[in-house]
Amino acid sequence: MKPKEFSRFMRPGNGNRLIVPPHLEAKVALGYPAGGGVTMAFHESVLRLQLYELAKRQPLLWHRLPQQGLYVGLNRNRIAQKFWRETGANWLLQIDTDVEFPPTICETLIDLAGHDKKVIAASVPLGVPYPSCGWEKTGDPGIFRCMRPDEILAGGTKTDAAATAVFMVHRQVIDAIADAMGQSWFLSKLVPRLDAPSSAAAWGEAGPMRDREFVEIQEDLAFCLRAGEVGFDVWVAKVSGLKHYKTLPMSHDYETEDEDVRATQAAAVVVPWASGSGNGNGGGAA
């Protein structure tokens, strides 16, 4: 960049301090866990992304980190480990292999993140009865409410957790979790089940140990809880051009076009995030 071009990045009132736009210092590693099949829509999206990035004078995409395995949580954790150990990138973007995405996905998420957001998900419908990627805590450990699509803004909505169908996290978060909890980034968590009377009583020392039940928090929500514990907020945003391929492609882009789809996606759902609520890609919210 020429010296005379610096002036457009100076902010009044900051003593002419240089404010570097996020995309000028971003390096993205794309990770994709393949626990089952890879859709053609995802494959084509990756090719379009690479062509788009290669045509840039200053590309954002620097690394690809595919990971094959039966268990999606372990796949995600291995991707995070490779990112942490083997790349110089400062952003890790994970996209599931049943998602179609636009070639501008890297710059879109970086622009949405700005300088302050370090964990951001682009929402897609997860399938009935989960209408979005946003999740909020309830009063009971391990029990989350799935956010309605109309609660998620295009510019981003702060939430407690997000599914990792399209999920970007800064290296600062990966570092902070490793320093505080070891390399447990995307491993699931077990927490006491308190919505069952016998289990709640046992956890309160009023019942026998054998009555203590657990709720398994899957890898994506577990990561978000760990990020919160080390001081980082989680954001979820609507991004156009995303489709989540289940039986039919699902997208927030369709919400104003079809009344039946809107009605299906309108109801918020309260669910225990247990190991049985996963999908063909190996479990988890996405």
Contacts in CASP RR format, 6 or more apart in sequence:
PFRMAT RR
TARGET T0000
AUTHOR 0000-0000-0000
METHOD contacts of the structure
MODEL  1
MKPKEFSRFMRPGNGNRLIVPPHLEAKVALGYPAGGGVTMAFHESVLRLQ
LYELAKRQPLLWHRLPQQGLYVGLNRNRIAQKFWRETGANWLLQIDTDVE
FPPTICETLIDLAGHDKKVIAASVPLGVPYPSCGWEKTGDPGIFRCMRPD
EILAGGTKTDAAATAVFMVHRQVIDAIADAMGQSWFLSKLVPRLDAPSSA
AAWGEAGPMRDREFVEIQEDLAFCLRAGEVGFDVWVAKVSGLKHYKTLPM
SHDYETEDEDVRATQAAAVVVPWASGSGNGNGGGAA
6 18 0 8 1.000
9 18 0 8 1.000
9 19 0 8 1.000
9 20 0 8 1.000
9 21 0 8 1.000
10 16 0 8 1.000
10 17 0 8 1.000
10 18 0 8 1.000
10 19 0 8 1.000
11 17 0 8 1.000
11 19 0 8 1.000
22 110 0 8 1.000
22 111 0 8 1.000
22 113 0 8 1.000
22 114 0 8 1.000
22 115 0 8 1.000
23 60 0 8 1.000
23 107 0 8 1.000
23 110 0 8 1.000
23 111 0 8 1.000
24 58 0 8 1.000
25 90 0 8 1.000
26 60 0 8 1.000
26 90 0 8 1.000
26 91 0 8 1.000
26 106 0 8 1.000
26 110 0 8 1.000
27 60 0 8 1.000
27 62 0 8 1.000
27 88 0 8 1.000
27 89 0 8 1.000
27 90 0 8 1.000
27 91 0 8 1.000
28 60 0 8 1.000
28 61 0 8 1.000
28 62 0 8 1.000
28 63 0 8 1.000
28 89 0 8 1.000
28 91 0 8 1.000
28 92 0 8 1.000
28 93 0 8 1.000
28 106 0 8 1.000
28 110 0 8 1.000
28 168 0 8 1.000
29 62 0 8 1.000
29 63 0 8 1.000
29 64 0 8 1.000
29 65 0 8 1.000
29 83 0 8 1.000
29 87 0 8 1.000
29 88 0 8 1.000
29 89 0 8 1.000
29 91 0 8 1.000
29 92 0 8 1.000
29 93 0 8 1.000
30 46 0 8 1.000
30 49 0 8 1.000
30 61 0 8 1.000
30 63 0 8 1.000
30 64 0 8 1.000
30 65 0 8 1.000
30 93 0 8 1.000
30 94 0 8 1.000
30 95 0 8 1.000
30 106 0 8 1.000
31 64 0 8 1.000
31 65 0 8 1.000
31 66 0 8 1.000
31 67 0 8 1.000
31 79 0 8 1.000
31 83 0 8 1.000
31 92 0 8 1.000
31 93 0 8 1.000
31 94 0 8 1.000
31 95 0 8 1.000
32 42 0 8 1.000
32 46 0 8 1.000
32 64 0 8 1.000
32 65 0 8 1.000
32 66 0 8 1.000
32 67 0 8 1.000
32 79 0 8 1.000
32 94 0 8 1.000
32 95 0 8 1.000
32 96 0 8 1.000
32 97 0 8 1.000
33 67 0 8 1.000
33 69 0 8 1.000
33 72 0 8 1.000
33 73 0 8 1.000
33 75 0 8 1.000
33 76 0 8 1.000
33 79 0 8 1.000
33 94 0 8 1.000
33 96 0 8 1.000
33 97 0 8 1.000
33 281 0 8 1.000
34 66 0 8 1.000
34 67 0 8 1.000
34 68 0 8 1.000
34 69 0 8 1.000
34 75 0 8 1.000
34 97 0 8 1.000
34 281 0 8 1.000
35 68 0 8 1.000
35 69 0 8 1.000
35 70 0 8 1.000
35 71 0 8 1.000
35 72 0 8 1.000
35 75 0 8 1.000
35 97 0 8 1.000
35 280 0 8 1.000
35 281 0 8 1.000
35 282 0 8 1.000
36 97 0 8 1.000
36 280 0 8 1.000
36 281 0 8 1.000
36 282 0 8 1.000
37 97 0 8 1.000
37 98 0 8 1.000
37 281 0 8 1.000
38 97 0 8 1.000
39 97 0 8 1.000
39 98 0 8 1.000
39 99 0 8 1.000
39 100 0 8 1.000
39 245 0 8 1.000
41 98 0 8 1.000
41 99 0 8 1.000
41 100 0 8 1.000
41 243 0 8 1.000
41 245 0 8 1.000
41 249 0 8 1.000
42 95 0 8 1.000
42 96 0 8 1.000
42 97 0 8 1.000
42 98 0 8 1.000
42 99 0 8 1.000
42 100 0 8 1.000
42 101 0 8 1.000
42 245 0 8 1.000
44 100 0 8 1.000
45 95 0 8 1.000
45 99 0 8 1.000
45 100 0 8 1.000
45 101 0 8 1.000
45 102 0 8 1.000
45 103 0 8 1.000
46 64 0 8 1.000
48 102 0 8 1.000
48 103 0 8 1.000
49 61 0 8 1.000
49 101 0 8 1.000
49 103 0 8 1.000
49 105 0 8 1.000
49 106 0 8 1.000
50 61 0 8 1.000
51 103 0 8 1.000
52 103 0 8 1.000
52 104 0 8 1.000
53 59 0 8 1.000
53 60 0 8 1.000
53 61 0 8 1.000
53 103 0 8 1.000
53 106 0 8 1.000
60 106 0 8 1.000
60 107 0 8 1.000
60 110 0 8 1.000
61 106 0 8 1.000
62 87 0 8 1.000
62 88 0 8 1.000
62 89 0 8 1.000
63 83 0 8 1.000
63 87 0 8 1.000
63 88 0 8 1.000
63 89 0 8 1.000
65 79 0 8 1.000
65 82 0 8 1.000
65 83 0 8 1.000
65 87 0 8 1.000
67 75 0 8 1.000
67 76 0 8 1.000
67 78 0 8 1.000
67 79 0 8 1.000
67 82 0 8 1.000
68 75 0 8 1.000
69 75 0 8 1.000
70 282 0 8 1.000
71 282 0 8 1.000
72 219 0 8 1.000
72 281 0 8 1.000
72 282 0 8 1.000
72 283 0 8 1.000
72 284 0 8 1.000
73 186 0 8 1.000
73 187 0 8 1.000
73 188 0 8 1.000
73 218 0 8 1.000
73 219 0 8 1.000
73 282 0 8 1.000
73 283 0 8 1.000
73 284 0 8 1.000
74 187 0 8 1.000
76 94 0 8 1.000
76 164 0 8 1.000
76 185 0 8 1.000
76 186 0 8 1.000
76 219 0 8 1.000
76 220 0 8 1.000
76 223 0 8 1.000
77 183 0 8 1.000
77 184 0 8 1.000
77 185 0 8 1.000
77 186 0 8 1.000
77 187 0 8 1.000
77 219 0 8 1.000
79 92 0 8 1.000
79 94 0 8 1.000
79 186 0 8 1.000
80 92 0 8 1.000
80 174 0 8 1.000
80 183 0 8 1.000
80 185 0 8 1.000
80 186 0 8 1.000
81 183 0 8 1.000
81 185 0 8 1.000
83 89 0 8 1.000
83 92 0 8 1.000
83 171 0 8 1.000
83 174 0 8 1.000
84 171 0 8 1.000
84 174 0 8 1.000
84 175 0 8 1.000
84 178 0 8 1.000
84 183 0 8 1.000
89 171 0 8 1.000
90 170 0 8 1.000
90 171 0 8 1.000
91 106 0 8 1.000
91 110 0 8 1.000
91 168 0 8 1.000
91 169 0 8 1.000
91 170 0 8 1.000
91 171 0 8 1.000
92 168 0 8 1.000
92 169 0 8 1.000
92 170 0 8 1.000
92 171 0 8 1.000
92 174 0 8 1.000
93 105 0 8 1.000
93 106 0 8 1.000
93 109 0 8 1.000
93 166 0 8 1.000
93 167 0 8 1.000
93 168 0 8 1.000
94 164 0 8 1.000
94 166 0 8 1.000
94 167 0 8 1.000
94 168 0 8 1.000
95 101 0 8 1.000
95 105 0 8 1.000
95 165 0 8 1.000
95 166 0 8 1.000
95 167 0 8 1.000
96 164 0 8 1.000
96 165 0 8 1.000
96 166 0 8 1.000
96 244 0 8 1.000
96 281 0 8 1.000
96 286 0 8 1.000
97 281 0 8 1.000
98 244 0 8 1.000
98 245 0 8 1.000
98 246 0 8 1.000
98 281 0 8 1.000
99 124 0 8 1.000
99 165 0 8 1.000
99 166 0 8 1.000
99 242 0 8 1.000
99 243 0 8 1.000
99 244 0 8 1.000
99 245 0 8 1.000
99 286 0 8 1.000
100 241 0 8 1.000
100 242 0 8 1.000
100 243 0 8 1.000
100 245 0 8 1.000
100 249 0 8 1.000
101 122 0 8 1.000
101 166 0 8 1.000
101 241 0 8 1.000
101 242 0 8 1.000
102 108 0 8 1.000
102 239 0 8 1.000
102 240 0 8 1.000
102 241 0 8 1.000
102 242 0 8 1.000
105 122 0 8 1.000
105 166 0 8 1.000
105 239 0 8 1.000
108 122 0 8 1.000
108 239 0 8 1.000
109 120 0 8 1.000
109 122 0 8 1.000
109 166 0 8 1.000
109 168 0 8 1.000
109 239 0 8 1.000
110 168 0 8 1.000
112 120 0 8 1.000
112 155 0 8 1.000
112 156 0 8 1.000
112 235 0 8 1.000
112 237 0 8 1.000
112 239 0 8 1.000
113 120 0 8 1.000
113 168 0 8 1.000
113 170 0 8 1.000
113 235 0 8 1.000
117 233 0 8 1.000
117 235 0 8 1.000
118 169 0 8 1.000
118 170 0 8 1.000
118 172 0 8 1.000
118 173 0 8 1.000
118 227 0 8 1.000
118 232 0 8 1.000
118 233 0 8 1.000
119 162 0 8 1.000
119 167 0 8 1.000
119 168 0 8 1.000
119 169 0 8 1.000
119 170 0 8 1.000
119 173 0 8 1.000
119 224 0 8 1.000
119 227 0 8 1.000
119 232 0 8 1.000
119 233 0 8 1.000
119 234 0 8 1.000
119 235 0 8 1.000
120 156 0 8 1.000
120 167 0 8 1.000
120 168 0 8 1.000
120 169 0 8 1.000
120 234 0 8 1.000
120 235 0 8 1.000
120 236 0 8 1.000
120 237 0 8 1.000
121 133 0 8 1.000
121 134 0 8 1.000
121 162 0 8 1.000
121 163 0 8 1.000
121 164 0 8 1.000
121 165 0 8 1.000
121 166 0 8 1.000
121 167 0 8 1.000
121 168 0 8 1.000
121 234 0 8 1.000
121 235 0 8 1.000
121 236 0 8 1.000
121 237 0 8 1.000
122 133 0 8 1.000
122 165 0 8 1.000
122 166 0 8 1.000
122 167 0 8 1.000
122 236 0 8 1.000
122 237 0 8 1.000
122 238 0 8 1.000
122 239 0 8 1.000
122 242 0 8 1.000
123 132 0 8 1.000
123 133 0 8 1.000
123 134 0 8 1.000
123 149 0 8 1.000
123 152 0 8 1.000
123 162 0 8 1.000
123 166 0 8 1.000
123 236 0 8 1.000
123 237 0 8 1.000
123 238 0 8 1.000
123 239 0 8 1.000
123 242 0 8 1.000
123 252 0 8 1.000
124 132 0 8 1.000
124 133 0 8 1.000
124 165 0 8 1.000
124 166 0 8 1.000
124 242 0 8 1.000
124 243 0 8 1.000
124 244 0 8 1.000
124 250 0 8 1.000
124 251 0 8 1.000
124 252 0 8 1.000
125 131 0 8 1.000
125 132 0 8 1.000
125 149 0 8 1.000
125 244 0 8 1.000
125 250 0 8 1.000
125 251 0 8 1.000
125 252 0 8 1.000
125 265 0 8 1.000
126 132 0 8 1.000
126 133 0 8 1.000
126 146 0 8 1.000
126 163 0 8 1.000
126 165 0 8 1.000
126 244 0 8 1.000
126 250 0 8 1.000
126 285 0 8 1.000
126 286 0 8 1.000
127 244 0 8 1.000
127 246 0 8 1.000
127 250 0 8 1.000
128 264 0 8 1.000
129 146 0 8 1.000
129 267 0 8 1.000
129 269 0 8 1.000
129 271 0 8 1.000
130 146 0 8 1.000
130 163 0 8 1.000
130 269 0 8 1.000
130 271 0 8 1.000
130 285 0 8 1.000
131 146 0 8 1.000
131 147 0 8 1.000
131 148 0 8 1.000
131 149 0 8 1.000
131 264 0 8 1.000
131 265 0 8 1.000
131 266 0 8 1.000
131 267 0 8 1.000
131 268 0 8 1.000
131 269 0 8 1.000
132 146 0 8 1.000
132 147 0 8 1.000
132 148 0 8 1.000
132 149 0 8 1.000
132 151 0 8 1.000
132 152 0 8 1.000
132 236 0 8 1.000
132 252 0 8 1.000
132 265 0 8 1.000
133 162 0 8 1.000
133 163 0 8 1.000
133 165 0 8 1.000
133 166 0 8 1.000
133 236 0 8 1.000
133 285 0 8 1.000
133 286 0 8 1.000
134 146 0 8 1.000
134 147 0 8 1.000
134 152 0 8 1.000
134 159 0 8 1.000
134 161 0 8 1.000
134 162 0 8 1.000
134 163 0 8 1.000
134 236 0 8 1.000
135 144 0 8 1.000
135 145 0 8 1.000
135 146 0 8 1.000
135 147 0 8 1.000
135 159 0 8 1.000
135 160 0 8 1.000
135 161 0 8 1.000
135 162 0 8 1.000
135 163 0 8 1.000
135 221 0 8 1.000
135 224 0 8 1.000
135 273 0 8 1.000
135 285 0 8 1.000
136 144 0 8 1.000
136 145 0 8 1.000
136 147 0 8 1.000
136 159 0 8 1.000
136 160 0 8 1.000
136 161 0 8 1.000
137 143 0 8 1.000
137 144 0 8 1.000
137 145 0 8 1.000
137 160 0 8 1.000
137 161 0 8 1.000
138 144 0 8 1.000
138 145 0 8 1.000
138 270 0 8 1.000
140 193 0 8 1.000
140 194 0 8 1.000
140 195 0 8 1.000
141 191 0 8 1.000
141 192 0 8 1.000
141 193 0 8 1.000
141 194 0 8 1.000
141 215 0 8 1.000
142 191 0 8 1.000
142 215 0 8 1.000
142 217 0 8 1.000
142 272 0 8 1.000
142 273 0 8 1.000
143 195 0 8 1.000
143 215 0 8 1.000
143 270 0 8 1.000
143 271 0 8 1.000
143 272 0 8 1.000
143 273 0 8 1.000
144 160 0 8 1.000
144 161 0 8 1.000
144 221 0 8 1.000
144 270 0 8 1.000
144 271 0 8 1.000
144 273 0 8 1.000
145 268 0 8 1.000
145 269 0 8 1.000
145 270 0 8 1.000
146 268 0 8 1.000
146 269 0 8 1.000
146 270 0 8 1.000
146 271 0 8 1.000
147 157 0 8 1.000
147 159 0 8 1.000
147 236 0 8 1.000
147 268 0 8 1.000
148 265 0 8 1.000
148 266 0 8 1.000
148 267 0 8 1.000
148 268 0 8 1.000
149 238 0 8 1.000
149 252 0 8 1.000
149 255 0 8 1.000
149 265 0 8 1.000
149 266 0 8 1.000
150 266 0 8 1.000
151 157 0 8 1.000
152 236 0 8 1.000
152 237 0 8 1.000
152 238 0 8 1.000
152 252 0 8 1.000
153 237 0 8 1.000
153 238 0 8 1.000
154 237 0 8 1.000
154 238 0 8 1.000
154 239 0 8 1.000
155 237 0 8 1.000
155 238 0 8 1.000
156 235 0 8 1.000
156 236 0 8 1.000
156 237 0 8 1.000
156 238 0 8 1.000
157 235 0 8 1.000
157 236 0 8 1.000
157 237 0 8 1.000
158 233 0 8 1.000
158 234 0 8 1.000
158 235 0 8 1.000
159 234 0 8 1.000
159 235 0 8 1.000
159 236 0 8 1.000
160 224 0 8 1.000
160 225 0 8 1.000
160 234 0 8 1.000
161 220 0 8 1.000
161 221 0 8 1.000
161 224 0 8 1.000
161 225 0 8 1.000
161 234 0 8 1.000
162 220 0 8 1.000
162 224 0 8 1.000
162 234 0 8 1.000
162 235 0 8 1.000
162 236 0 8 1.000
163 220 0 8 1.000
163 221 0 8 1.000
163 284 0 8 1.000
163 285 0 8 1.000
163 286 0 8 1.000
164 186 0 8 1.000
164 219 0 8 1.000
164 220 0 8 1.000
164 223 0 8 1.000
164 285 0 8 1.000
164 286 0 8 1.000
165 244 0 8 1.000
165 285 0 8 1.000
165 286 0 8 1.000
166 239 0 8 1.000
166 242 0 8 1.000
167 220 0 8 1.000
169 223 0 8 1.000
169 227 0 8 1.000
172 232 0 8 1.000
173 227 0 8 1.000
173 230 0 8 1.000
173 232 0 8 1.000
174 185 0 8 1.000
176 227 0 8 1.000
176 230 0 8 1.000
176 231 0 8 1.000
176 232 0 8 1.000
177 184 0 8 1.000
177 185 0 8 1.000
177 223 0 8 1.000
177 226 0 8 1.000
177 227 0 8 1.000
177 230 0 8 1.000
178 185 0 8 1.000
179 230 0 8 1.000
180 226 0 8 1.000
180 229 0 8 1.000
180 230 0 8 1.000
181 226 0 8 1.000
181 229 0 8 1.000
181 230 0 8 1.000
184 226 0 8 1.000
185 223 0 8 1.000
185 226 0 8 1.000
186 219 0 8 1.000
186 220 0 8 1.000
186 222 0 8 1.000
186 223 0 8 1.000
187 219 0 8 1.000
187 222 0 8 1.000
188 216 0 8 1.000
188 217 0 8 1.000
188 218 0 8 1.000
188 219 0 8 1.000
188 222 0 8 1.000
188 275 0 8 1.000
189 216 0 8 1.000
189 217 0 8 1.000
189 222 0 8 1.000
189 225 0 8 1.000
190 214 0 8 1.000
190 215 0 8 1.000
190 216 0 8 1.000
190 217 0 8 1.000
191 214 0 8 1.000
191 215 0 8 1.000
191 217 0 8 1.000
192 199 0 8 1.000
192 203 0 8 1.000
192 212 0 8 1.000
192 213 0 8 1.000
192 214 0 8 1.000
192 215 0 8 1.000
193 199 0 8 1.000
193 200 0 8 1.000
193 203 0 8 1.000
193 212 0 8 1.000
193 213 0 8 1.000
193 214 0 8 1.000
193 215 0 8 1.000
193 272 0 8 1.000
194 200 0 8 1.000
194 203 0 8 1.000
195 272 0 8 1.000
196 213 0 8 1.000
198 207 0 8 1.000
198 211 0 8 1.000
198 213 0 8 1.000
199 211 0 8 1.000
199 212 0 8 1.000
199 213 0 8 1.000
201 207 0 8 1.000
201 211 0 8 1.000
202 208 0 8 1.000
202 209 0 8 1.000
202 210 0 8 1.000
202 211 0 8 1.000
202 212 0 8 1.000
202 213 0 8 1.000
203 212 0 8 1.000
215 272 0 8 1.000
215 273 0 8 1.000
215 274 0 8 1.000
216 273 0 8 1.000
216 274 0 8 1.000
216 275 0 8 1.000
217 225 0 8 1.000
217 273 0 8 1.000
218 273 0 8 1.000
218 275 0 8 1.000
218 277 0 8 1.000
218 278 0 8 1.000
218 283 0 8 1.000
218 284 0 8 1.000
218 285 0 8 1.000
219 284 0 8 1.000
220 284 0 8 1.000
220 285 0 8 1.000
220 286 0 8 1.000
221 273 0 8 1.000
221 285 0 8 1.000
224 234 0 8 1.000
227 234 0 8 1.000
228 234 0 8 1.000
238 252 0 8 1.000
240 252 0 8 1.000
240 253 0 8 1.000
241 251 0 8 1.000
241 253 0 8 1.000
242 251 0 8 1.000
242 252 0 8 1.000
242 253 0 8 1.000
243 249 0 8 1.000
243 250 0 8 1.000
243 251 0 8 1.000
243 253 0 8 1.000
244 250 0 8 1.000
244 251 0 8 1.000
244 286 0 8 1.000
246 279 0 8 1.000
254 261 0 8 1.000
255 261 0 8 1.000
255 262 0 8 1.000
255 265 0 8 1.000
256 262 0 8 1.000
271 277 0 8 1.000
273 285 0 8 1.000
275 283 0 8 1.000
276 283 0 8 1.000
277 283 0 8 1.000
277 284 0 8 1.000
278 284 0 8 1.000
278 285 0 8 1.000
279 286 0 8 1.000
END
